[in-house]
Amino acid sequence: MPGLARLKFAMGSGIFLTAFIFAAFLALVLFIIQTFVVDLTLSYDFIIILALPLLFVLFQYLIGPSIVRLSTHLQYLKSGENPWLESTVKELADKSEVPMPRLAIVPNNTPNAFVFGRTAKSATLAVHEGLLRNLNEDEVKGVIGHELGHIKHKDYAIMTLLSALPLVAYLVARGTWSAAWLGGRSSREKDQGGLEAALIIIGVLSFVVYIISQLSVMRLSRLREHYSDAYSAYVTGSPRSLESALAKITYGLSLSPKPPEGVRAFYISDPVQAKQEIREIMDKKEDYDLDHDGVLDEKELELAMEKEAKSTWKTVNTWFSTHPPTFKRIMLLHEIEQEMQSGKYTNDRVYTHV
C-alpha cells in the first residue's frame, strides 16, 4: 500500500537507534570487564551473567501471549457467536490484506481493545465488553481499524522485541549494583577490587542506557499509535468514528476505579494516562467552564484538552508515555477528516499528517 515506505523508515530508524545504543552498551561492558577484571574466570562468569537477561527476554517473548490471555481473562469467540463483530473484522481484515485474527471478548466494563501475538497469523484481537456496550457500531469499527493497523504494521512483534532492550539494561543495572554492594562487604583482594570497580561503572552505564533506550522505545510506541489512528481513518473511510471513540474511551477509562497494569501498552488507550488527562482538566474546571454552567460541554472540553496538550510539563511528561495525549490523536484525525472532505485525500496520503 502506498505510504508504507514512510512508516517503515520511521520504524526502521527507531529500531536502528535503539539497537545501536544497546550494541555500543554491550561493547563498553566487555571493554570494562577486560580492563578492570584480571581473573579471566571472573570475566567469563560475568559474561554468562550478562547473557541471562537475554535468555529471560526470549522466554518472555515465547510465553508472552499466554501471559496476556491469563492476565486479561479473555474468552475466545466461537464462529457465529457475534456475527456483526466477526463480519466487520473480516471485512476490514480483507481490505487490509492481513489474516483474519482470532476474536476474543474481555469480561471488563471499561471501554478498550488490543491485539497481541507473535505473528500476523497468530494474532488475537480482543475487545472489552465495555467497548461494545458504550460505543456505537461506527465507533467500534474505528477501533477495529486501529487495531488492524497494528497487525498491518507488525507493531506487536517490533515493540515486544524493542521493549526487551531497556529491560535487559535495567536488569543488568540492578544486578551489578547488588553484586557491587555484596562485593564491598567481602574481601578486598586485587581481583575482587577490580571486579567491584567494574560492577559500579557498568551499573551506572546500564542505568543511563536504560533511560535513553526507554525514551526511544516510548517515542516509537507513541508514533505507532498515530500511524494506526491514520490507518483506521483510511481503512474505514471515517476518521470521525475513531475521533468519537477515543473521546468516549478516554472519559470511560477515567471513571474506572482501578486501571489494569499488565498490558497497558497494548491497549488502544492507556487507562492510567486517561485518568490523568481527565483529572488534570477537572482540577481546573472553573477555568475551562466558559459559560459557568458547572458542566464542561464538548467545545469547552476540547479547548481544555488543547491547552493542556500545549503545556511544557505535559510535553515532558509525554516522553515517558506509551500513548500520545488523546487530544493530539483527535487533532490528527480531524486533519485527515478535513482533507477527505476537501476531496484531495488519496491512498498515498494515509500517513501524511503523522
Contacts in CASP RR format, 6 or more apart in sequence:
PFRMAT RR
TARGET T0000
AUTHOR 0000-0000-0000
METHOD contacts of the structure
MODEL  1
MPGLARLKFAMGSGIFLTAFIFAAFLALVLFIIQTFVVDLTLSYDFIIIL
ALPLLFVLFQYLIGPSIVRLSTHLQYLKSGENPWLESTVKELADKSEVPM
PRLAIVPNNTPNAFVFGRTAKSATLAVHEGLLRNLNEDEVKGVIGHELGH
IKHKDYAIMTLLSALPLVAYLVARGTWSAAWLGGRSSREKDQGGLEAALI
IIGVLSFVVYIISQLSVMRLSRLREHYSDAYSAYVTGSPRSLESALAKIT
YGLSLSPKPPEGVRAFYISDPVQAKQEIREIMDKKEDYDLDHDGVLDEKE
LELAMEKEAKSTWKTVNTWFSTHPPTFKRIMLLHEIEQEMQSGKYTNDRV
YTHV
1 97 0 8 1.000
1 347 0 8 1.000
1 350 0 8 1.000
2 347 0 8 1.000
2 348 0 8 1.000
2 350 0 8 1.000
3 348 0 8 1.000
3 349 0 8 1.000
3 350 0 8 1.000
3 351 0 8 1.000
6 351 0 8 1.000
6 354 0 8 1.000
7 153 0 8 1.000
7 227 0 8 1.000
7 351 0 8 1.000
10 220 0 8 1.000
10 223 0 8 1.000
10 227 0 8 1.000
11 153 0 8 1.000
11 158 0 8 1.000
11 220 0 8 1.000
11 223 0 8 1.000
11 224 0 8 1.000
14 216 0 8 1.000
14 219 0 8 1.000
14 220 0 8 1.000
15 158 0 8 1.000
15 162 0 8 1.000
15 220 0 8 1.000
17 216 0 8 1.000
18 162 0 8 1.000
18 165 0 8 1.000
18 213 0 8 1.000
18 216 0 8 1.000
18 217 0 8 1.000
18 220 0 8 1.000
19 165 0 8 1.000
21 165 0 8 1.000
21 209 0 8 1.000
21 212 0 8 1.000
21 213 0 8 1.000
21 216 0 8 1.000
22 165 0 8 1.000
22 168 0 8 1.000
22 169 0 8 1.000
22 209 0 8 1.000
22 213 0 8 1.000
25 169 0 8 1.000
25 205 0 8 1.000
25 206 0 8 1.000
25 209 0 8 1.000
26 50 0 8 1.000
28 205 0 8 1.000
29 50 0 8 1.000
29 172 0 8 1.000
29 202 0 8 1.000
29 205 0 8 1.000
29 206 0 8 1.000
30 47 0 8 1.000
32 198 0 8 1.000
32 201 0 8 1.000
32 202 0 8 1.000
32 205 0 8 1.000
33 43 0 8 1.000
33 46 0 8 1.000
33 47 0 8 1.000
33 198 0 8 1.000
33 202 0 8 1.000
34 43 0 8 1.000
35 198 0 8 1.000
36 194 0 8 1.000
36 195 0 8 1.000
36 197 0 8 1.000
36 198 0 8 1.000
36 201 0 8 1.000
37 43 0 8 1.000
37 46 0 8 1.000
37 191 0 8 1.000
37 194 0 8 1.000
37 195 0 8 1.000
37 198 0 8 1.000
38 190 0 8 1.000
38 191 0 8 1.000
38 194 0 8 1.000
39 191 0 8 1.000
39 195 0 8 1.000
42 191 0 8 1.000
42 195 0 8 1.000
46 195 0 8 1.000
46 198 0 8 1.000
49 175 0 8 1.000
50 172 0 8 1.000
53 167 0 8 1.000
53 168 0 8 1.000
53 171 0 8 1.000
53 172 0 8 1.000
54 168 0 8 1.000
56 171 0 8 1.000
57 164 0 8 1.000
57 167 0 8 1.000
57 168 0 8 1.000
60 164 0 8 1.000
61 118 0 8 1.000
61 160 0 8 1.000
61 161 0 8 1.000
61 164 0 8 1.000
64 116 0 8 1.000
64 160 0 8 1.000
65 116 0 8 1.000
65 117 0 8 1.000
65 118 0 8 1.000
65 122 0 8 1.000
65 124 0 8 1.000
68 74 0 8 1.000
68 116 0 8 1.000
68 117 0 8 1.000
68 263 0 8 1.000
68 266 0 8 1.000
69 124 0 8 1.000
71 262 0 8 1.000
71 263 0 8 1.000
72 106 0 8 1.000
72 108 0 8 1.000
72 126 0 8 1.000
72 260 0 8 1.000
72 263 0 8 1.000
73 106 0 8 1.000
73 107 0 8 1.000
74 104 0 8 1.000
74 105 0 8 1.000
74 106 0 8 1.000
74 124 0 8 1.000
74 126 0 8 1.000
75 104 0 8 1.000
75 105 0 8 1.000
75 106 0 8 1.000
75 107 0 8 1.000
76 102 0 8 1.000
76 103 0 8 1.000
76 104 0 8 1.000
76 124 0 8 1.000
77 85 0 8 1.000
77 86 0 8 1.000
77 103 0 8 1.000
77 104 0 8 1.000
77 105 0 8 1.000
79 86 0 8 1.000
80 86 0 8 1.000
82 103 0 8 1.000
82 105 0 8 1.000
84 137 0 8 1.000
85 103 0 8 1.000
85 127 0 8 1.000
85 132 0 8 1.000
85 140 0 8 1.000
86 103 0 8 1.000
88 137 0 8 1.000
88 140 0 8 1.000
88 141 0 8 1.000
88 144 0 8 1.000
89 100 0 8 1.000
89 101 0 8 1.000
89 103 0 8 1.000
89 125 0 8 1.000
89 144 0 8 1.000
89 148 0 8 1.000
90 100 0 8 1.000
92 141 0 8 1.000
92 144 0 8 1.000
92 145 0 8 1.000
92 148 0 8 1.000
92 235 0 8 1.000
92 236 0 8 1.000
93 99 0 8 1.000
93 100 0 8 1.000
93 101 0 8 1.000
93 148 0 8 1.000
95 235 0 8 1.000
96 145 0 8 1.000
96 148 0 8 1.000
96 149 0 8 1.000
96 151 0 8 1.000
96 152 0 8 1.000
96 231 0 8 1.000
96 235 0 8 1.000
97 152 0 8 1.000
98 120 0 8 1.000
98 148 0 8 1.000
98 151 0 8 1.000
98 152 0 8 1.000
99 120 0 8 1.000
99 121 0 8 1.000
99 123 0 8 1.000
101 115 0 8 1.000
101 123 0 8 1.000
101 124 0 8 1.000
101 125 0 8 1.000
101 148 0 8 1.000
101 151 0 8 1.000
102 123 0 8 1.000
102 124 0 8 1.000
102 125 0 8 1.000
103 124 0 8 1.000
103 125 0 8 1.000
103 126 0 8 1.000
103 127 0 8 1.000
104 124 0 8 1.000
104 125 0 8 1.000
104 126 0 8 1.000
104 127 0 8 1.000
105 126 0 8 1.000
105 127 0 8 1.000
105 128 0 8 1.000
105 129 0 8 1.000
105 132 0 8 1.000
106 112 0 8 1.000
106 126 0 8 1.000
106 127 0 8 1.000
106 128 0 8 1.000
106 129 0 8 1.000
107 129 0 8 1.000
108 128 0 8 1.000
108 129 0 8 1.000
108 130 0 8 1.000
108 260 0 8 1.000
109 128 0 8 1.000
109 129 0 8 1.000
109 130 0 8 1.000
109 133 0 8 1.000
109 256 0 8 1.000
110 128 0 8 1.000
110 130 0 8 1.000
110 252 0 8 1.000
110 253 0 8 1.000
110 256 0 8 1.000
110 271 0 8 1.000
111 128 0 8 1.000
111 130 0 8 1.000
111 131 0 8 1.000
111 133 0 8 1.000
111 134 0 8 1.000
111 135 0 8 1.000
111 248 0 8 1.000
111 249 0 8 1.000
111 252 0 8 1.000
111 253 0 8 1.000
112 127 0 8 1.000
112 128 0 8 1.000
112 130 0 8 1.000
112 131 0 8 1.000
112 249 0 8 1.000
112 253 0 8 1.000
112 267 0 8 1.000
112 268 0 8 1.000
112 269 0 8 1.000
112 271 0 8 1.000
113 125 0 8 1.000
113 126 0 8 1.000
113 127 0 8 1.000
113 128 0 8 1.000
113 131 0 8 1.000
113 143 0 8 1.000
113 144 0 8 1.000
113 146 0 8 1.000
113 147 0 8 1.000
113 267 0 8 1.000
113 268 0 8 1.000
114 125 0 8 1.000
114 126 0 8 1.000
114 147 0 8 1.000
114 263 0 8 1.000
114 266 0 8 1.000
114 267 0 8 1.000
114 268 0 8 1.000
115 123 0 8 1.000
115 124 0 8 1.000
115 125 0 8 1.000
115 126 0 8 1.000
115 147 0 8 1.000
115 148 0 8 1.000
115 150 0 8 1.000
115 151 0 8 1.000
115 156 0 8 1.000
115 266 0 8 1.000
116 123 0 8 1.000
116 124 0 8 1.000
116 126 0 8 1.000
116 156 0 8 1.000
116 263 0 8 1.000
116 266 0 8 1.000
117 123 0 8 1.000
117 124 0 8 1.000
117 156 0 8 1.000
117 157 0 8 1.000
118 156 0 8 1.000
118 157 0 8 1.000
118 160 0 8 1.000
119 157 0 8 1.000
120 151 0 8 1.000
120 154 0 8 1.000
123 151 0 8 1.000
123 156 0 8 1.000
125 144 0 8 1.000
125 147 0 8 1.000
125 148 0 8 1.000
125 151 0 8 1.000
127 140 0 8 1.000
127 143 0 8 1.000
127 144 0 8 1.000
131 140 0 8 1.000
131 143 0 8 1.000
131 249 0 8 1.000
132 140 0 8 1.000
134 248 0 8 1.000
134 252 0 8 1.000
135 143 0 8 1.000
135 245 0 8 1.000
135 248 0 8 1.000
135 249 0 8 1.000
138 238 0 8 1.000
138 241 0 8 1.000
138 244 0 8 1.000
139 241 0 8 1.000
139 242 0 8 1.000
139 244 0 8 1.000
139 245 0 8 1.000
139 248 0 8 1.000
140 245 0 8 1.000
141 236 0 8 1.000
141 238 0 8 1.000
141 241 0 8 1.000
142 232 0 8 1.000
142 236 0 8 1.000
142 238 0 8 1.000
142 241 0 8 1.000
142 242 0 8 1.000
142 245 0 8 1.000
143 232 0 8 1.000
143 242 0 8 1.000
143 245 0 8 1.000
143 249 0 8 1.000
143 268 0 8 1.000
145 228 0 8 1.000
145 231 0 8 1.000
145 232 0 8 1.000
145 235 0 8 1.000
145 236 0 8 1.000
145 242 0 8 1.000
146 228 0 8 1.000
146 229 0 8 1.000
146 231 0 8 1.000
146 232 0 8 1.000
146 242 0 8 1.000
146 268 0 8 1.000
147 228 0 8 1.000
147 268 0 8 1.000
148 231 0 8 1.000
148 232 0 8 1.000
148 235 0 8 1.000
149 155 0 8 1.000
149 227 0 8 1.000
149 228 0 8 1.000
149 231 0 8 1.000
149 232 0 8 1.000
149 235 0 8 1.000
150 156 0 8 1.000
150 224 0 8 1.000
150 228 0 8 1.000
152 231 0 8 1.000
153 224 0 8 1.000
153 227 0 8 1.000
153 228 0 8 1.000
153 231 0 8 1.000
155 224 0 8 1.000
155 228 0 8 1.000
156 266 0 8 1.000
158 220 0 8 1.000
158 224 0 8 1.000
159 217 0 8 1.000
159 220 0 8 1.000
159 221 0 8 1.000
159 224 0 8 1.000
159 265 0 8 1.000
162 217 0 8 1.000
162 220 0 8 1.000
163 217 0 8 1.000
163 265 0 8 1.000
165 213 0 8 1.000
165 217 0 8 1.000
166 210 0 8 1.000
166 213 0 8 1.000
166 214 0 8 1.000
166 217 0 8 1.000
169 206 0 8 1.000
169 207 0 8 1.000
169 209 0 8 1.000
169 210 0 8 1.000
169 213 0 8 1.000
170 206 0 8 1.000
170 207 0 8 1.000
170 210 0 8 1.000
172 202 0 8 1.000
172 203 0 8 1.000
172 206 0 8 1.000
173 203 0 8 1.000
173 204 0 8 1.000
173 206 0 8 1.000
173 207 0 8 1.000
173 210 0 8 1.000
175 203 0 8 1.000
176 199 0 8 1.000
176 200 0 8 1.000
176 202 0 8 1.000
176 203 0 8 1.000
176 206 0 8 1.000
177 199 0 8 1.000
177 200 0 8 1.000
177 203 0 8 1.000
179 199 0 8 1.000
180 196 0 8 1.000
180 199 0 8 1.000
180 200 0 8 1.000
180 203 0 8 1.000
183 192 0 8 1.000
183 195 0 8 1.000
183 196 0 8 1.000
183 199 0 8 1.000
184 196 0 8 1.000
186 192 0 8 1.000
214 320 0 8 1.000
215 319 0 8 1.000
215 320 0 8 1.000
218 319 0 8 1.000
218 320 0 8 1.000
218 321 0 8 1.000
218 322 0 8 1.000
219 319 0 8 1.000
221 265 0 8 1.000
221 322 0 8 1.000
221 323 0 8 1.000
222 318 0 8 1.000
222 321 0 8 1.000
222 322 0 8 1.000
222 323 0 8 1.000
222 324 0 8 1.000
223 354 0 8 1.000
225 322 0 8 1.000
225 323 0 8 1.000
225 324 0 8 1.000
225 329 0 8 1.000
226 324 0 8 1.000
226 329 0 8 1.000
226 332 0 8 1.000
226 354 0 8 1.000
227 351 0 8 1.000
227 354 0 8 1.000
229 242 0 8 1.000
229 246 0 8 1.000
229 329 0 8 1.000
229 332 0 8 1.000
229 333 0 8 1.000
230 332 0 8 1.000
230 333 0 8 1.000
230 336 0 8 1.000
230 350 0 8 1.000
230 351 0 8 1.000
230 353 0 8 1.000
230 354 0 8 1.000
231 350 0 8 1.000
231 351 0 8 1.000
232 239 0 8 1.000
232 241 0 8 1.000
232 242 0 8 1.000
233 239 0 8 1.000
233 242 0 8 1.000
233 333 0 8 1.000
233 336 0 8 1.000
233 337 0 8 1.000
233 340 0 8 1.000
233 350 0 8 1.000
234 347 0 8 1.000
234 350 0 8 1.000
236 242 0 8 1.000
237 340 0 8 1.000
239 333 0 8 1.000
239 334 0 8 1.000
239 336 0 8 1.000
239 337 0 8 1.000
239 340 0 8 1.000
240 333 0 8 1.000
240 337 0 8 1.000
242 333 0 8 1.000
243 330 0 8 1.000
243 333 0 8 1.000
243 334 0 8 1.000
243 337 0 8 1.000
246 268 0 8 1.000
246 269 0 8 1.000
246 326 0 8 1.000
246 329 0 8 1.000
246 330 0 8 1.000
246 333 0 8 1.000
247 326 0 8 1.000
247 330 0 8 1.000
249 268 0 8 1.000
249 269 0 8 1.000
249 274 0 8 1.000
250 269 0 8 1.000
250 274 0 8 1.000
250 277 0 8 1.000
250 278 0 8 1.000
250 326 0 8 1.000
251 274 0 8 1.000
251 278 0 8 1.000
252 274 0 8 1.000
253 259 0 8 1.000
253 269 0 8 1.000
253 271 0 8 1.000
253 274 0 8 1.000
253 275 0 8 1.000
254 274 0 8 1.000
254 275 0 8 1.000
254 277 0 8 1.000
254 278 0 8 1.000
254 279 0 8 1.000
256 271 0 8 1.000
256 275 0 8 1.000
259 271 0 8 1.000
259 272 0 8 1.000
259 274 0 8 1.000
259 275 0 8 1.000
260 271 0 8 1.000
261 272 0 8 1.000
264 270 0 8 1.000
264 271 0 8 1.000
264 272 0 8 1.000
264 322 0 8 1.000
265 322 0 8 1.000
269 323 0 8 1.000
269 326 0 8 1.000
270 321 0 8 1.000
270 322 0 8 1.000
270 323 0 8 1.000
273 321 0 8 1.000
273 322 0 8 1.000
273 323 0 8 1.000
273 325 0 8 1.000
274 326 0 8 1.000
277 305 0 8 1.000
277 308 0 8 1.000
277 325 0 8 1.000
277 326 0 8 1.000
280 308 0 8 1.000
281 288 0 8 1.000
281 296 0 8 1.000
281 301 0 8 1.000
281 304 0 8 1.000
281 305 0 8 1.000
281 308 0 8 1.000
284 304 0 8 1.000
285 294 0 8 1.000
285 296 0 8 1.000
288 296 0 8 1.000
288 300 0 8 1.000
288 301 0 8 1.000
288 303 0 8 1.000
288 304 0 8 1.000
288 307 0 8 1.000
289 295 0 8 1.000
289 296 0 8 1.000
289 300 0 8 1.000
290 300 0 8 1.000
290 303 0 8 1.000
291 297 0 8 1.000
291 300 0 8 1.000
296 304 0 8 1.000
302 327 0 8 1.000
302 330 0 8 1.000
305 325 0 8 1.000
305 326 0 8 1.000
305 327 0 8 1.000
305 330 0 8 1.000
306 327 0 8 1.000
306 331 0 8 1.000
308 314 0 8 1.000
308 325 0 8 1.000
308 327 0 8 1.000
309 325 0 8 1.000
309 327 0 8 1.000
309 328 0 8 1.000
314 325 0 8 1.000
318 324 0 8 1.000
318 325 0 8 1.000
323 329 0 8 1.000
332 353 0 8 1.000
332 354 0 8 1.000
335 353 0 8 1.000
336 345 0 8 1.000
336 353 0 8 1.000
339 345 0 8 1.000
339 349 0 8 1.000
339 353 0 8 1.000
END
